[in-house]
């Protein structure tokens, strides 16, 4: 997206377009790539007027005056946990909340992250500039990192390891909810089963709408209960991960396996992703080094050894 296209996309944020004038509380969601999908889901209730914000990881110094201006007009800020001085700017949840007008509400929501359906999928983040995302999809299969480093192990995912990753992932999500005092999402993830998410960090509509309903209920006050509704589309559809039959079987979940990736609406085979990633690892050995340093325990849990 060009700079001008981005400004148009976030037209209200940049002051190009006027604020909504619908006589409803003005709401924005501050957080990562899930934030905009949650705003749309909350908006289906008709309870609030939502304003689209750029995800926090895209904000730069020149965006701050626009953010401060908008925050001063909000009635409700829905906020995922963001640490203080994020990317060297005062974008932490507590920091942006100080910019709200008196009487504005802050609703803290959990950040969905679940490895239960995709125990092989990992993200590799590091301050080293050589550690960048791979092509095609920004998610690594930890077994391919292992292959690049000379490890070997089973091609399929061991059932006991799948169950252990799911249990650990659910426990970590519950721990974060409690530590960060957010509206919970972990029970929604468990209830959604195979429909919980498309990647480790992209929830499905069922989870998003469940969390959105909790937001609407939290800000409802004494008004009659408003209900969220199906938006008629998949809210986080840019990437869909293959869902492996052995995972569904190990977790005892009903559902259809998916053999292909879906990337921006196009089917991509897992073999195509594997080839692109292994070629990438050959050119970026630092990614492999950092990836195994961070995720080597997961690889070992899946039965792989150097």
C-alpha positions in Angstrom: 0.0 0.0 0.0 1.4 3.4 -1.0 1.7 6.1 1.6 -1.2 8.0 0.1 -3.2 4.8 -0.1 -2.5 4.1 3.6 -3.6 7.7 4.5 -6.8 7.2 2.7 -7.4 3.7 4.3 -7.0 5.4 7.7 -8.8 8.5 6.6 -10.4 9.4 9.9 -7.2 8.7 11.8 -5.3 11.2 9.6 -8.1 13.8 9.6 -8.8 13.4 5.9 -12.4 12.1 6.7 -14.7 13.4 9.4 -15.4 11.5 12.6 -18.6 9.4 12.5 -21.6 11.4 13.5 -24.1 8.7 14.4 -25.0 9.7 18.0 -23.2 6.6 19.3 -20.1 6.3 21.6 -16.9 6.6 19.6 -14.6 3.6 19.9 -11.2 2.5 18.6 -9.1 -0.6 19.2 -5.4 -0.2 20.0 -3.3 -3.3 19.3 -1.8 -5.6 16.7 -3.2 -7.1 13.5 -6.2 -8.5 15.4 -7.4 -5.1 16.5 -9.1 -4.0 13.3 -10.9 -7.3 13.0 -12.2 -6.9 16.6 -13.3 -3.4 15.8 -15.4 -4.7 12.9 -16.8 -7.5 15.1 -17.8 -5.0 17.8 -19.3 -2.7 15.3 -21.8 -5.4 14.1 -23.7 -4.8 17.4 -24.8 -1.2 16.4 -23.8 -0.2 19.9 -20.8 2.0 18.9 -19.2 4.0 16.1 -15.8 2.6 15.4 -12.7 4.3 14.0 -10.0 2.4 12.3 -6.5 2.7 13.8 -3.3 1.5 12.2 -1.9 -1.5 14.1 0.5 -0.5 16.7 3.5 -2.1 15.0 3.0 0.2 12.0 2.9 3.5 13.9 5.8 5.9 13.5 6.7 9.2 15.2 4.8 11.3 12.6 1.6 9.4 13.5 1.7 10.4 17.1 -0.1 13.8 16.8 -2.9 12.1 14.8 -3.2 9.4 17.5 -3.3 11.9 20.3 -5.9 14.0 18.5 -8.1 11.0 18.0 -7.7 9.6 21.6 -9.0 12.9 22.9 -12.3 12.3 21.2 -12.9 8.7 22.1 -15.6 7.4 24.5 -14.2 3.9 24.5 -10.7 2.6 23.9 -10.4 -1.2 23.5 -6.8 -2.1 24.1 -4.8 -5.2 23.7 -1.7 -5.4 26.0 1.1 -3.3 24.7 4.3 -2.7 26.7 5.4 0.7 27.7 7.6 2.6 25.2 6.8 0.2 22.4 9.3 0.7 19.6 10.7 3.7 21.5 7.4 5.6 21.5 4.8 6.1 24.3 2.4 3.5 22.8 2.0 1.2 25.8 -1.6 0.5 26.8 -1.3 2.6 30.0 0.5 5.4 28.2 -2.2 5.9 25.5 -4.9 5.6 28.1 -3.6 8.8 29.7 -4.6 10.7 26.5 -8.3 9.8 26.8 -10.8 12.4 28.0 -12.3 12.3 31.5 -15.0 9.6 31.7 -13.8 7.6 28.7 -13.7 3.8 29.2 -10.8 1.5 28.7 -11.7 -2.1 28.0 -8.6 -4.4 28.1 -8.8 -7.5 25.9 -6.6 -10.5 25.6 -4.3 -11.0 22.6 -5.2 -14.2 20.9 -2.2 -16.5 20.6 -2.8 -20.3 20.4 -0.5 -23.0 19.2 -3.0 -25.8 19.8 -4.0 -26.3 16.2 -0.6 -25.6 14.7 2.1 -27.1 17.1 4.7 -26.9 14.3 4.2 -23.2 13.6 6.5 -20.7 15.2 7.3 -17.0 14.8 10.9 -15.9 15.1 11.5 -12.3 16.3 14.8 -10.8 17.2 16.4 -7.3 17.4 19.1 -8.5 14.9 18.3 -6.9 11.6 19.4 -10.2 9.8 16.4 -12.0 11.4 13.6 -11.3 8.9 10.4 -13.1 8.0 10.6 -15.8 5.3 8.8 -15.4 1.9 5.3 -16.5 1.0 4.1 -16.7 4.7 5.7 -15.1 7.8 5.4 -18.3 9.8 8.0 -21.0 10.2 7.5 -24.7 10.5 9.9 -25.5 13.3 10.8 -28.8 11.6 12.0 -27.0 8.5 14.3 -24.9 10.7 15.5 -28.2 12.1 16.2 -29.6 8.6 18.1 -26.5 7.7 20.3 -27.0 10.8 20.9 -30.7 10.2 18.3 -32.0 12.7 16.2 -35.1 11.9 12.9 -36.5 13.2 9.5 -37.7 12.3 7.6 -36.1 9.5 4.3 -36.4 11.3 3.4 -34.8 14.6 3.5 -37.2 17.6 0.0 -37.3 19.3 1.3 -36.9 22.8 3.4 -33.9 21.8 0.4 -32.3 20.1 -1.6 -32.7 23.2 1.1 -31.3 25.4 1.6 -28.2 23.2 -2.1 -27.6 23.3 -2.2 -27.9 27.0 0.8 -25.6 27.5 -0.6 -23.0 25.0 -3.9 -22.9 26.8 -2.3 -22.5 30.2 0.0 -19.7 28.9 -3.0 -17.8 27.4 -4.9 -18.1 30.7 -1.8 -16.9 32.6 -1.5 -13.8 30.4 -5.2 -13.0 30.8 -4.9 -13.0 34.6 -1.6 -11.2 34.7 -2.8 -8.5 32.3 -6.3 -8.3 33.7 -8.1 -8.6 30.4 -11.4 -9.9 29.2 -10.7 -13.6 28.6 -10.5 -15.4 25.3 -9.0 -18.7 26.3 -12.4 -20.3 27.0 -13.6 -19.2 23.6 -10.6 -20.8 21.9 -11.3 -24.1 23.7 -14.9 -24.0 22.7 -14.2 -23.2 19.1 -12.0 -26.3 18.6 -10.9 -26.6 15.0 -12.5 -23.3 14.2 -10.4 -21.3 16.7 -7.9 -19.8 14.4 -6.2 -19.7 11.0 -2.7 -19.3 12.3 -1.2 -19.1 15.8 -2.0 -15.4 15.9 -5.1 -15.0 13.7 -8.3 -16.1 15.4 -11.3 -17.3 13.5 -14.6 -15.4 13.5 -16.1 -17.6 16.2 -13.4 -16.4 18.7 -13.5 -12.8 17.5 -17.3 -12.5 17.7 -17.3 -14.1 21.2 -14.7 -11.6 22.4 -16.5 -8.7 20.7 -19.7 -9.7 22.5 -17.8 -9.5 25.8 -16.6 -6.0 24.9 -20.1 -4.9 24.0 -21.4 -6.3 27.3 -18.6 -4.5 29.2 -19.5 -1.1 27.8 -23.2 -1.7 27.8 -24.0 -0.2 31.2 -27.7 0.1 31.8 -28.7 -0.1 28.1 -30.5 -3.2 26.8 -28.1 -5.9 25.7 -26.9 -5.5 22.1 -25.7 -8.5 20.2 -22.9 -8.8 17.7 -23.7 -10.6 14.5 -21.9 -12.5 11.7 -20.2 -9.9 9.4 -20.7 -12.1 6.4 -17.0 -12.6 5.7 -13.9 -14.0 7.3 -12.4 -11.2 9.3 -8.7 -12.4 9.4 -8.4 -14.1 6.1 -5.0 -13.1 4.7 -3.3 -16.4 5.7 -4.8 -19.8 6.5 -2.5 -22.5 7.6 -2.8 -26.2 6.6 -4.7 -28.1 9.4 -3.1 -31.5 9.8 -5.2 -34.6 10.3 -2.9 -35.9 13.0 -3.6 -32.7 15.0 -7.3 -33.1 14.8 -7.0 -36.8 15.7 -4.7 -36.2 18.6 -6.9 -33.5 20.1 -10.1 -35.4 19.4 -11.6 -32.5 17.4 -14.2 -32.8 14.7 -13.3 -31.0 11.5 -11.9 -31.3 8.0 -8.1 -31.2 7.5 -6.7 -28.6 5.2 -3.8 -29.6 2.9 -3.1 -26.2 1.4 -2.2 -22.7 2.6 -4.5 -19.9 1.6 -2.5 -16.7 1.0 -4.5 -13.5 0.0 -7.2 -15.8 -1.4 -4.8 -18.0 -3.4 -4.1 -21.6 -2.7 -0.4 -22.4 -2.1 0.8 -25.9 -1.5 2.8 -26.8 1.6 5.5 -28.1 -0.7 5.8 -24.7 -2.3 6.1 -23.0 1.1 8.7 -25.6 2.2 10.9 -25.1 -0.9 10.7 -21.3 -0.6 11.6 -21.4 3.1 14.5 -23.9 2.8 16.0 -21.7 0.1 15.5 -18.7 2.3 17.2 -20.5 5.3 20.2 -21.3 3.1 20.6 -17.5 2.4 19.8 -16.5 6.0 21.6 -18.8 8.4 21.1 -16.3 11.2 17.4 -16.9 11.1 18.0 -20.6 11.6 20.4 -20.0 14.5 18.0 -17.6 16.3 15.0 -19.8 15.5 16.5 -22.9 17.0 17.8 -20.9 20.0 14.3 -19.8 20.7 12.3 -22.8 19.5 14.7 -25.7 19.8 12.7 -27.1 22.8 9.6 -27.2 20.7 11.5 -29.1 18.0 12.8 -31.6 20.5 9.3 -32.1 21.9 8.2 -33.1 18.4 10.8 -35.8 18.5 13.6 -34.2 16.5 17.3 -34.4 17.4 20.5 -32.8 16.1 
